[in-house]
Amino acid sequence: MKHRPRLPEQDDLLRPRLVDMIDMRHELVKLAELIDWDWFDGEWGGFFPSTKGRPATDPRLVAGLMYLQHAYGLSDEAVVARWVENPYFQHFTGETFFQHRPPIDPTSLTRWRKRIGEEGAEWLLTKTIEAGRAAGVIDGGSLSCVAVDTTVMEKNIAHPTDARLYDKARRKLVALAREGGLELRQSYARKGPRLAAQAGRYAHARQFKRMRKALRTLKGYTGRVLRDVRRQLADVPNGSYRDRLTDMLALVSRLLHQEPRGSGKLYALHEPAVDCISKGKARVRYEFGCKVSLATTLDRGFVVGMRSLPGNPYDGHTLDEALEQVTILTGTAPEIAVVDRGYRGHGVTKTRVLISGTRRGLTPTLARLLRRRSAIEPEIGHMKSDGRLARCPLKGTIGDAIFAVLCGCGHNIRKILAHLRALLLLLLTMIRAQATWQDDHRCTLVAA
């Protein structure tokens, strides 16, 4: 059922208002005034076409919790727990009086993310851009020049090894067979885990011949269980259980038949869409997750575009979509885009693209902009260390898409909060300096 508009609450003698408890100069209070919360009430109401049932949660509460979650790097459970303790969090999400109980269950955020999808997450990013304009962090001139780059958002999976994947596939098949009452000839519940651990020991001792032999045996165990379950599949009635069993059989068959150096490999049974991406890093040769494209302003590093790129596409082929997203979210088409050498062969004609390493035909202004290209790298680092871009806990490709955009929202919120904090510090410094000058002037007049 659609959310009912919140009515103004009357004064309560036993409960003080939040505005009487907090400092109204705080950056979260100022940020709450810059965001158009009424827009969420109108637009997100379309997600609830039914007129029956319990009214939906307040959209401002959900949007505010998502902003705070990614601004401070918190999980669903942690942001709800801190909301109960922090009056500034409660004021930011629209509360009038201090609340002593959680407003929602943390699982409600999961359902809201599924409901709004990637489009709703982009609306959240758009509102942070508008708040950045209102706060003075960015302006129309800064939106004309953007820097575009890609990074890897790792998935929340264990490091994929053949021994672990084979044994996990066997255990999942055995569990599904027992759930459906299927009798297996042998489950290898004792031999499988022991052999998987032994393969790891052989690899650590650099006894690769013995390791490969153990892997072949372990792969045979999984294949035997797979064929045993497949023979009994015809006796399983149609339904949800049969569909789950069929999907798991297809995944395990794909795992057993994939080549060591082939494409489209399976790295996690619960996340089949994970890509193996080589970024040329000395400390980490390969990263397992999803490639993410982001566009930031050159002067402040404000995120104006962010999206996931499943399938590990070539960077140059994604530039046109990245610039199109910037135009949609900001309402301004960027005139200049600064990229690294991985974007050669991009094919973009509407925007002038400056590629790192270019020497010919550059004016001093363009050369200065090109030198600013590397400024996007520390922004990515802050999004991974201060935000949550380092690891995505959401499931599937749609989870990657939503999580990437929300990480951009959190980065912009941190930028705006830092700007408002600096403005408050400057104001207090000027007031203190003026008071000091007045005291000195008064002392001089008394002495005269």
C-alpha positions in Angstrom: 0.0 0.0 0.0 1.2 3.5 -0.8 2.9 5.5 2.0 0.7 8.0 3.8 2.0 11.5 4.2 3.4 12.3 7.6 1.3 14.8 9.5 3.0 17.5 11.8 3.3 16.1 15.3 2.0 18.0 18.3 4.3 19.0 21.2 4.7 16.5 24.0 5.5 17.5 27.5 7.3 14.2 28.2 9.4 14.1 25.0 11.6 16.9 23.8 11.9 17.7 20.1 15.1 16.8 18.3 15.6 20.4 17.3 15.9 21.3 21.0 18.5 18.5 21.6 20.9 18.9 18.7 23.1 21.6 17.3 21.3 23.1 14.3 24.7 24.1 12.8 25.6 20.4 12.4 26.5 19.3 8.8 23.8 16.6 8.7 21.2 19.2 9.7 22.3 21.5 6.9 22.4 18.6 4.4 18.8 17.6 5.3 17.7 21.0 4.3 19.4 20.7 0.9 17.7 17.5 -0.2 14.3 17.5 -1.8 12.6 14.8 0.3 9.1 15.5 -1.1 10.3 14.2 -4.4 10.8 10.7 -3.0 7.2 10.7 -1.6 5.8 11.5 -5.1 8.1 9.3 -7.3 8.5 6.3 -5.0 4.8 6.1 -4.4 4.5 4.5 -7.9 6.2 1.4 -6.6 3.0 0.7 -4.5 0.1 0.5 -6.9 -2.1 -1.5 -4.5 -4.5 0.4 -2.2 -4.8 -2.5 0.3 -2.6 -3.7 3.0 -0.3 -2.1 5.5 1.0 1.4 4.5 4.6 1.4 3.2 7.6 2.7 5.1 8.2 6.5 4.8 10.3 7.0 1.7 12.4 9.7 3.4 13.4 7.2 6.1 14.5 4.6 3.6 16.3 7.1 1.4 18.0 8.7 4.4 19.1 5.3 5.8 20.6 4.4 2.4 22.5 7.7 2.3 23.8 7.3 5.8 24.7 3.7 5.2 27.0 4.4 2.3 28.3 7.7 3.6 29.6 6.1 6.8 30.3 2.6 5.4 27.7 0.7 7.5 25.8 -2.5 6.9 22.0 -2.8 7.0 22.1 -3.9 10.7 24.7 -1.3 11.7 23.0 1.7 10.2 19.7 0.8 11.9 21.5 0.3 15.2 23.3 3.6 15.0 20.1 5.3 14.0 18.7 4.5 17.5 21.7 6.0 19.2 22.3 9.1 17.0 19.8 12.0 17.2 21.4 13.6 14.1 20.6 10.4 12.1 17.0 10.6 13.3 16.7 14.3 12.4 18.2 13.6 8.9 15.5 10.9 8.2 12.6 13.2 9.2 11.9 12.3 12.9 10.5 15.0 15.2 11.0 13.3 18.6 13.9 11.1 19.7 13.0 7.4 19.1 14.3 4.6 21.4 13.4 1.7 19.1 14.5 0.8 15.5 12.2 2.3 12.9 12.3 -0.7 10.6 13.8 -4.2 10.5 17.2 -4.2 8.6 15.7 -6.7 6.1 13.3 -3.9 4.9 16.3 -2.2 3.2 16.8 -5.4 1.1 13.2 -5.3 0.0 13.3 -1.6 -0.8 16.5 -2.1 -2.9 14.7 -4.8 -4.9 11.7 -2.6 -5.4 13.5 0.6 -6.6 16.1 -1.2 -8.7 19.0 0.5 -10.5 16.7 3.4 -11.7 15.7 4.3 -8.2 19.3 4.2 -7.1 20.2 6.6 -9.9 17.4 8.9 -8.6 19.2 8.9 -5.3 22.5 9.9 -7.0 20.7 12.7 -8.9 19.4 14.2 -5.6 23.0 14.2 -4.2 24.1 16.1 -7.3 21.4 18.6 -6.8 22.3 19.0 -3.1 25.9 19.5 -4.2 24.9 22.3 -6.4 22.8 23.9 -3.7 25.7 23.6 -1.2 28.2 25.1 -3.7 30.4 22.0 -4.0 29.9 21.9 -7.8 28.5 24.4 -10.4 27.6 24.3 -14.0 31.2 25.0 -15.1 32.6 22.0 -13.2 30.1 19.7 -14.9 31.5 20.5 -18.3 34.8 18.7 -17.7 34.7 15.2 -16.3 37.2 12.4 -15.7 36.1 8.8 -16.5 37.8 5.6 -15.3 37.0 2.0 -14.4 37.7 -0.1 -11.3 36.9 -3.5 -10.0 34.2 -3.9 -7.3 35.0 -7.3 -5.8 32.2 -9.7 -4.9 31.7 -11.1 -1.5 33.1 -14.6 -2.3 35.9 -16.7 -1.1 39.0 -17.0 -3.3 38.1 -19.6 -5.9 40.2 -22.8 -5.9 39.4 -26.0 -7.7 39.4 -28.1 -4.5 37.0 -25.8 -2.7 34.6 -25.5 -5.7 34.5 -29.2 -6.3 33.8 -30.1 -2.7 31.2 -27.3 -2.3 29.4 -28.5 -5.4 29.3 -32.0 -4.1 28.0 -30.8 -0.7 25.2 -28.8 -2.4 24.1 -31.7 -4.5 24.0 -34.0 -1.5 22.0 -31.5 0.5 19.5 -31.0 -2.3 19.2 -34.8 -2.7 18.5 -35.3 1.0 15.9 -32.5 0.9 14.0 -34.3 -1.9 14.4 -37.8 -0.4 16.7 -39.1 -3.1 18.9 -42.0 -2.1 22.5 -41.7 -3.2 24.8 -44.6 -3.7 27.6 -42.7 -2.0 27.9 -39.1 -0.7 31.6 -39.0 -0.1 30.9 -36.9 3.1 34.0 -38.3 4.7 36.5 -38.6 1.8 35.6 -35.3 0.1 36.5 -32.7 2.8 39.7 -34.7 3.7 40.8 -34.8 0.0 40.1 -31.1 -0.5 42.2 -30.2 2.6 45.0 -32.5 1.4 45.0 -30.8 -2.1 45.6 -27.5 -0.3 48.5 -29.0 1.6 50.1 -30.4 -1.5 49.8 -26.9 -3.2 51.4 -25.3 -0.1 54.3 -27.8 -0.3 54.7 -27.2 -4.0 54.0 -30.9 -4.7 51.9 -30.1 -7.8 51.8 -33.6 -9.3 50.2 -34.9 -6.1 47.9 -31.9 -6.0 46.6 -32.5 -9.5 46.0 -36.2 -8.7 44.0 -35.2 -5.7 42.0 -32.7 -7.7 41.2 -35.4 -10.4 39.9 -37.7 -7.7 37.9 -35.0 -6.0 36.4 -34.0 -9.4 35.5 -37.7 -9.9 33.6 -37.7 -6.6 31.6 -34.7 -7.6 30.9 -36.2 -11.0 29.6 -39.4 -9.5 27.2 -37.6 -7.3 26.1 -35.5 -10.2 25.3 -38.5 -12.4 23.6 -40.3 -9.5 21.2 -37.3 -9.0 20.7 -36.9 -12.7 19.5 -40.5 -13.1 16.8 -39.9 -10.5 15.7 -36.5 -11.9 12.9 -38.1 -14.0 11.2 -39.4 -10.8 11.1 -35.9 -9.3 7.7 -34.2 -9.7 7.5 -30.7 -11.3 7.7 -27.8 -8.9 10.1 -25.4 -7.2 12.3 -28.2 -5.9 12.8 -29.7 -9.3 13.7 -26.3 -10.7 16.3 -25.7 -8.0 17.7 -29.2 -8.6 17.9 -28.6 -12.3 19.7 -25.3 -11.9 22.2 -26.8 -9.5 22.9 -29.7 -11.9 23.5 -27.2 -14.7 25.9 -25.2 -12.6 27.8 -28.3 -11.4 28.0 -29.6 -14.9 29.4 -26.3 -16.1 32.0 -26.4 -13.3 33.1 -29.9 -14.2 33.4 -29.2 -17.9 35.1 -25.8 -17.9 38.7 -25.5 -19.2 41.5 -24.1 -17.1 42.1 -21.2 -19.5 38.7 -21.0 -21.1 36.3 -18.1 -21.0 33.1 -17.9 -19.0 34.4 -19.8 -16.1 32.5 -20.4 -12.9 34.1 -18.9 -9.8 31.3 -19.2 -7.2 28.2 -21.4 -7.2 26.1 -18.8 -5.5 27.3 -16.0 -7.8 27.7 -17.4 -11.3 28.1 -14.0 -12.9 31.4 -13.1 -11.2 34.1 -12.1 -13.6 37.9 -12.6 -13.2 39.5 -9.3 -14.0 43.2 -8.7 -14.3 44.2 -5.1 -13.5 48.0 -5.5 -13.6 48.5 -4.9 -9.9 51.7 -6.2 -8.4 50.0 -7.1 -5.1 46.9 -8.7 -6.6 47.1 -10.2 -10.1 43.4 -11.0 -10.4 40.3 -9.6 -8.8 36.9 -11.5 -8.8 33.9 -9.3 -9.1 32.4 -6.8 -11.5 33.9 -3.9 -13.4 32.5 -0.4 -12.5 32.7 2.7 -14.6 32.6 6.1 -12.8 32.7 9.7 -13.9 33.8 12.5 -11.6 34.3 16.3 -11.9 37.9 17.3 -12.4 38.0 20.0 -9.8 36.3 18.4 -6.7 36.0 14.7 -7.6 32.2 14.8 -7.3 30.6 11.6 -8.7 28.3 12.5 -11.6 27.9 9.0 -13.1 28.4 5.5 -11.9 27.3 2.1 -13.2 28.4 -1.6 -13.2 29.7 -3.3 -16.3 29.0 -7.0 -16.2 31.0 -9.2 -18.6 34.3 -7.3 -18.3 33.9 -5.2 -21.5 36.7 -3.1 -23.0 36.9 0.3 -21.4 36.7 2.2 -24.7 33.4 0.6 -25.6 31.8 1.8 -22.3 32.7 5.5 -22.6 29.7 6.5 -24.7 27.3 5.0 -22.1 29.1 6.6 -19.2 28.9 10.1 -20.8 25.2 9.5 -21.7 24.5 8.7 -18.0 26.3 11.9 -16.9 24.0 13.9 -19.3 20.9 12.2 -17.9 21.8 12.6 -14.3 23.1 16.2 -14.4 21.1 17.6 -17.3 24.4 18.9 -18.8 26.3 17.2 -21.6 30.0 17.2 -20.7 32.2 19.1 -23.2 35.5 17.5 -22.3 36.2 14.0 -20.9 39.6 13.0 -19.6 40.5 9.3 -19.7 43.5 7.0 -19.5 45.1 5.0 -22.3 42.7 2.1 -21.8 40.0 4.1 -23.7 41.7 4.3 -27.0 39.3 3.5 -29.8 36.3 4.8 -27.9 34.4 6.2 -30.9 32.8 9.1 -29.1 32.2 12.1 -31.3 29.9 14.5 -29.3 32.4 15.1 -26.5 36.0 15.9 -26.8 38.0 13.1 -25.3 41.5 13.7 -23.9 43.5 10.5 -23.6 46.4 10.4 -21.2 49.8 10.6 -23.0 48.6 12.9 -25.8 51.1 15.5 -26.7 50.0 17.0 -30.0 47.4 19.7 -30.5 47.0 20.6 -26.9 46.5 24.1 -25.7 47.9 25.0 -22.2 44.4 24.8 -20.8 43.8 21.3 -22.2 47.2 20.2 -21.0 46.4 21.4 -17.5 43.1 19.5 -17.6 44.9 16.4 -18.9 47.3 16.5 -15.9 44.3 16.4 -13.6 43.2 13.0 -15.0 45.0 11.1 -12.2 42.9 12.9 -9.6 40.2 10.3 -10.0 42.5 7.6 -8.7 42.5 8.8 -5.0 38.7 9.3 -5.3 38.4 5.6 -6.2 40.7 4.8 -3.2 38.5 6.7 -0.8 35.4 5.0 -2.1 37.0 1.7 -1.4 38.5 2.6 2.0 36.0 5.0 3.4 32.9 3.7 1.5 31.8 0.2 0.6 33.1 -0.1 -3.0 35.8 -2.6 -2.0 33.3 -5.5 -1.7 29.8 -5.9 -2.9 27.5 -8.0 -0.5 24.4 -7.8 -2.7 23.4 -10.8 -4.9 23.5 -11.0 -8.7 24.1 -8.5 -11.4 21.2 -6.3 -10.3 22.8 -6.2 -6.9 26.1 -5.0 -8.5 24.2 -2.3 -10.4 22.4 -1.0 -7.4 25.4 -1.2 -5.0 27.7 0.6 -7.4 25.3 3.6 -7.7 24.7 3.7 -4.0 28.5 3.8 -3.4 28.6 6.9 -5.6 25.8 8.5 -3.5 27.8 7.8 -0.3 30.9 9.5 -1.8 28.9 12.6 -2.7 27.4 12.8 0.7 30.8 12.7 2.3 32.0 15.5 -0.1 29.0 17.7 0.9 29.4 17.0 4.6 33.1 18.0 4.4 32.2 21.2 2.5 29.5 22.1 5.1 31.9 21.3 7.9 34.6 23.6 6.4 32.1 26.4 6.0 31.0 26.2 9.6 34.7 26.2 10.7 35.4 29.2 8.6 32.3 31.0 10.0 33.4 30.3 13.6 36.9 31.4 12.9 35.7 34.7 11.4 33.4 35.3 14.4 36.2 34.5 16.8 38.6 36.8 15.0 36.1 39.6 15.0 35.5 39.2 18.7 39.3 39.2 19.3 39.7 42.4 17.3 36.8 44.1 19.2 38.4 43.1 22.5 41.8 44.5 21.4 40.2 47.7 20.1 38.4 48.2 23.3 41.5 47.7 25.4 43.4 50.2 23.2 40.6 52.8 23.7 40.7 52.2 27.5 44.5 52.6 27.6 44.3 55.8 25.5 
